[in-house]
Every structure is written in structure tokens, then in C-alpha cells.
Amino acid sequence: MVVMSSLRIILQASPCKTLWRKFQIPRSMPVRPCSLYTCTYKTRNRALHPLWERTDLVPGGERQSPINIRWRDSVYDPDLTPLTISYDPTTCLHIWNNGYSFLVEFEDSTDKSVIKGGPLEHNYRLKQFHFHWGAIDAWGSEHTVDSKCYPAELHLVHWNAVKFENFEDAALEENGLAVIGVFLKLGKHHKELQKLVDTLPSIKHKVTFFSSIT
């Protein structure tokens, strides 16, 4: 069982066409599959960074996932206001299997579950959250911190409801999405996370749904 620990926030405002684009890497660097795929012992020691297996780059640019967050490169901005997170549990709709992972989706027609402040100019509504994990404890997180991998990573995906009419439009444009990433590590039993784990056998197959887990 994994529980939340050492929260790190990754705000991504990217013009990516979908949430699952590939990352271009130098040919000289070793690669392993994305952590949404099965990680194996065979590839465990090939690289510290969970790089994508293919080198597609759509669209071009340097702000592509996954990234290695380096503390020595971090710059403090005294002008940033605190990031405010306000979630309403009643907006949780269902959990579903999209064929390669599972998503927990939320009702997003109003500003009931939003984040604001920090580097964000507008309110961003919560659309869904999902996890990245591996087959072994040492691998799983999509991103790394100073080349350190975590067993899993939680992504809470939000969209800019001020500039765009819906999530699909926001996902196509710059500053359309804001994603909070939380690194997870092994720990004590977490009863709230266990509610989610207990529902997974109900969505074994692609495009199957399970009602609200709240």
C-alpha cells in the first residue's frame, strides 16, 4: 500500500494535444517504458529517469513530461501568492478504466472543486485524478526529484474554465491545464486510499465504470 508523503507540486501549463504525449531524448541516453506500462527488473538499472520508450515529439518544445526536478535549479519567487486548493467531495462522479490506467472523474460544470492562486491567473477546475505506478517498489513515478524515483505518483488534472468552454478545448492550448503531482512512497495503511483500491476489481476491463467512491 502506498500513502501520500513529501508533497511536491508540479504545475503544467502545456499546449500538448493530449495528456499522453511522448518525450524526445538524446539517442545516447538509455530508455525504459513509461511508468504507466509494466516496469521490470530488466530495465530497472538502465537509467534513473523514467524516460519514454519512443521519441515522438508532438508538439515541439522543451516543456515536455517527464522531467527531473532539480532543487539547485529552483528559483524562489517572492511575488507568488499561496496556491489555494478547494475540493468538494460531492463532485466525485465515478472511476473508470480507459484501457491503460484508471481515472477518477469529477463533475466540472461549476467551480465547486478548484485550485487558484500561486502562478495561476484564473481558477482551474478539477477534472480527474489518476496514478502512475510500477511493478516494483523502486519505480513508478513519472517525474523524479534530483534523479530520485518514487514508488508512485498521483496527478490531479485541472482545466482553465475562464478561458475555455470545456476540458477538451483547454487540453489543446497553452495555459489550458494545471496538474498537481504528488509523489507517493510506501507507508502505513491509508483507509481513504484503500476505498479506491477496493473498487479496482470492479473495473477489470476497458471502458468499465464504478460509481462514486466517496
C-alpha positions as CSV (number, residue, x, y, z in Angstrom):
1,M,0.0,0.0,0.0
2,V,1.3,3.5,-0.8
3,V,0.4,6.6,1.1
4,M,1.0,10.3,0.4
5,S,4.3,11.7,1.6
6,S,6.5,14.8,0.9
7,L,4.1,16.6,-1.3
8,R,5.6,18.2,-4.4
9,I,3.6,20.4,-6.7
10,I,4.1,20.3,-10.5
11,L,2.1,22.9,-12.3
12,Q,2.0,22.2,-16.0
13,A,0.5,24.7,-18.5
14,S,1.3,23.0,-21.7
15,P,0.0,23.1,-25.3
16,C,0.1,19.3,-25.6
17,K,-2.5,17.8,-27.9
18,T,-3.3,15.0,-25.4
19,L,-2.3,14.1,-21.8
20,W,-0.1,11.3,-23.0
21,R,2.5,12.7,-25.5
22,K,6.0,11.3,-25.8
23,F,9.2,12.8,-24.7
24,Q,12.2,13.4,-27.1
25,I,15.5,12.2,-25.6
26,P,19.1,12.2,-26.8
27,R,20.0,9.0,-28.7
28,S,22.9,8.3,-26.4
29,M,20.7,8.0,-23.3
30,P,19.1,4.7,-22.2
31,V,15.4,4.4,-22.0
32,R,12.7,2.4,-20.3
33,P,8.9,2.3,-20.8
34,C,6.7,5.0,-19.3
35,S,5.6,4.1,-15.8
36,L,2.0,3.6,-17.0
37,Y,3.4,0.4,-18.6
38,T,4.8,-2.5,-16.6
39,C,8.3,-1.8,-15.2
40,T,10.6,-4.8,-15.0
41,Y,13.8,-5.7,-13.2
42,K,15.5,-6.0,-16.5
43,T,15.2,-2.2,-17.1
44,R,15.5,-1.1,-13.5
45,N,19.2,-0.1,-13.6
46,R,19.4,1.2,-17.2
47,A,18.6,4.8,-16.1
48,L,17.4,6.8,-13.1
49,H,15.0,8.9,-15.0
50,P,11.7,7.2,-16.2
51,L,12.1,8.1,-19.9
52,W,9.5,7.4,-22.6
53,E,10.3,4.4,-24.8
54,R,9.6,6.3,-28.1
55,T,10.9,9.6,-29.3
56,D,7.8,11.2,-30.8
57,L,7.6,14.9,-30.2
58,V,4.2,16.4,-30.7
59,P,4.2,19.3,-30.4
60,G,7.7,20.7,-30.3
61,G,9.1,22.4,-27.3
62,E,11.2,22.0,-24.2
63,R,8.3,21.8,-21.6
64,Q,7.6,18.1,-22.0
65,S,7.0,15.3,-19.5
66,P,8.6,13.5,-17.8
67,I,11.0,15.9,-16.1
68,N,13.7,15.7,-13.4
69,I,13.1,18.4,-10.8
70,R,16.5,19.7,-9.6
71,W,16.5,21.6,-6.3
72,R,19.6,23.6,-7.2
73,D,17.9,25.0,-10.2
74,S,14.8,26.1,-8.3
75,V,14.3,29.9,-8.1
76,Y,12.2,31.4,-5.3
77,D,9.6,33.9,-6.5
78,P,8.6,36.2,-3.6
79,D,5.7,37.6,-5.6
80,L,3.8,34.3,-5.8
81,T,0.7,34.1,-3.7
82,P,-0.2,30.8,-1.9
83,L,-1.8,28.1,-4.0
84,T,-5.3,27.5,-2.8
85,I,-6.9,24.1,-3.1
86,S,-10.6,23.7,-2.6
87,Y,-12.2,20.3,-3.3
88,D,-15.9,19.3,-2.8
89,P,-16.2,15.5,-2.3
90,T,-19.7,15.6,-3.7
91,T,-18.4,16.4,-7.1
92,C,-16.8,12.9,-7.4
93,L,-18.6,11.1,-10.2
94,H,-17.1,7.7,-10.9
95,I,-13.9,5.7,-11.5
96,W,-13.3,4.1,-14.9
97,N,-10.9,2.0,-16.9
98,N,-9.6,3.7,-20.1
99,G,-7.7,0.7,-21.3
100,Y,-4.2,1.5,-19.9
101,S,-4.9,3.1,-16.5
102,F,-7.9,4.2,-14.3
103,L,-9.3,7.7,-13.8
104,V,-11.4,9.1,-11.1
105,E,-13.6,11.8,-12.7
106,F,-15.4,14.8,-11.2
107,E,-18.3,17.0,-12.1
108,D,-16.7,20.2,-13.5
109,S,-19.6,22.4,-14.8
110,T,-19.1,24.8,-11.8
111,D,-16.3,26.0,-9.6
112,K,-17.0,23.6,-6.7
113,S,-13.6,21.8,-6.9
114,V,-10.9,24.3,-8.0
115,I,-7.4,25.4,-7.4
116,K,-6.3,29.1,-7.7
117,G,-3.5,31.4,-6.7
118,G,0.2,30.7,-7.0
119,P,1.3,31.1,-10.6
120,L,-2.3,30.7,-11.9
121,E,-4.1,33.7,-13.3
122,H,-7.5,32.0,-13.2
123,N,-9.5,29.3,-11.4
124,Y,-8.8,25.8,-12.6
125,R,-11.5,23.2,-12.2
126,L,-10.7,19.6,-11.1
127,K,-11.5,17.2,-14.0
128,Q,-9.9,13.9,-12.9
129,F,-7.1,12.3,-11.0
130,H,-5.0,9.2,-11.9
131,F,-1.9,7.4,-10.8
132,H,1.4,6.3,-12.3
133,W,3.0,3.2,-10.7
134,G,5.4,0.4,-11.4
135,A,5.6,-3.3,-10.9
136,I,8.3,-2.9,-8.2
137,D,8.5,-0.5,-5.3
138,A,11.6,1.3,-6.5
139,W,9.9,2.5,-9.8
140,G,6.6,4.1,-10.6
141,S,6.6,7.9,-10.5
142,E,6.5,9.7,-13.9
143,H,8.8,12.5,-12.7
144,T,11.8,12.5,-10.4
145,V,13.5,14.8,-7.9
146,D,17.2,15.1,-8.2
147,S,17.0,11.8,-10.2
148,K,15.2,10.1,-7.3
149,C,12.2,7.9,-8.4
150,Y,9.2,7.3,-6.1
151,P,7.0,4.2,-6.0
152,A,4.0,6.0,-7.4
153,E,2.7,9.5,-8.4
154,L,-0.7,11.0,-8.1
155,H,-1.8,13.5,-10.8
156,L,-4.8,15.8,-10.2
157,V,-5.7,17.3,-13.5
158,H,-7.5,20.7,-13.7
159,W,-8.5,22.9,-16.6
160,N,-8.9,26.7,-17.1
161,A,-12.7,27.3,-17.1
162,V,-12.3,31.0,-17.6
163,K,-10.5,30.9,-21.0
164,F,-12.1,27.7,-22.3
165,E,-15.6,26.2,-22.6
166,N,-14.6,22.6,-21.7
167,F,-11.8,20.4,-20.8
168,E,-11.2,19.1,-24.3
169,D,-10.6,22.6,-25.7
170,A,-8.4,23.5,-22.7
171,A,-6.2,20.4,-23.3
172,L,-5.3,21.7,-26.7
173,E,-4.0,25.1,-25.7
174,E,-1.3,26.8,-23.7
175,N,-2.3,27.6,-20.1
176,G,-5.3,25.3,-20.5
177,L,-4.3,22.7,-17.9
178,A,-2.8,22.7,-14.4
179,V,-1.7,19.4,-12.9
180,I,-0.7,18.9,-9.3
181,G,1.7,16.0,-8.9
182,V,2.1,14.2,-5.5
183,F,4.9,11.7,-5.0
184,L,3.9,8.6,-3.1
185,K,6.0,6.3,-1.0
186,L,5.4,3.1,1.0
187,G,3.9,3.6,4.4
188,K,1.3,2.7,6.9
189,H,-2.2,1.6,5.8
190,H,-4.3,4.5,4.5
191,K,-8.0,3.9,4.9
192,E,-9.1,6.5,2.4
193,L,-6.8,5.2,-0.3
194,Q,-8.0,1.7,0.5
195,K,-11.5,2.7,-0.6
196,L,-10.1,3.4,-4.1
197,V,-8.1,0.2,-4.2
198,D,-11.1,-1.9,-3.2
199,T,-13.0,-0.7,-6.3
200,L,-10.4,-1.7,-8.8
201,P,-11.6,-5.3,-9.2
202,S,-14.9,-3.8,-10.4
203,I,-13.2,-2.2,-13.4
204,K,-11.0,-5.0,-14.8
205,H,-12.0,-4.3,-18.4
206,K,-11.6,-1.3,-20.7
207,V,-14.4,1.2,-20.6
208,T,-16.0,-0.1,-17.4
209,F,-17.2,2.3,-14.7
210,F,-17.8,2.2,-11.0
211,S,-20.0,4.8,-9.2
212,S,-18.7,7.4,-6.7
213,I,-16.2,6.1,-4.1
214,T,-16.7,8.9,-1.6
